[in-house]
Amino acid sequence: MAQSEARDRMVAGAADMLRRRGLNATSVRELAKHSGAPLGSTYHYFPGGKAQLAAEAVRFADALTTRRLTEELRAGPAAGLRAFVDMWRKTVLDSDFRAGCPVLAVSVEDQPDEDDEPRRAAAAAFGGWTGLLADSLRAHGATAAVAEQTATLIVAALEGTVAMCRAQRSIEALDRTADALEAVVRAAVDSAAN
């Protein structure tokens, strides 16, 4: 296996572990085992240790989400919202309610100030997703203020709803939230037309 493939597999494995267990409950040893890599390889590829690997895992998850949102938002903010919802529905259901968002998992856990690269990566991910959604809303007629508010609401509501789904072992909260957010998106775009 090529070096970059091994490294990429470790990053993807770390993202999977983070979305299931969180940052503080995951060790470098467990991450290596989960990805099938020798422990020494982990430190070779990630000399910054757990913080570096976690930050790269967050950026990996961010890139996947950004790519999907960018594609779907070409058809408008409602399509982007539906894709975002469908992505989380698949994550929650495919994991039998055992996995959520690795970005959220990293952002809610205590990290030392001197080693907060994972938190900074999470902040950048949330900012990027919000920005993509706001840009689409503005492009479809929403004012800048309404676009920012609506985009922030979408990201915050869906992240929180995924946590609720995991706790309740039910997808109902996601369905209700998706319906409410679609109405908010329609109102944001329609308000500009009036």
Disulfide bonds with the S-S distance in Angstrom:
none
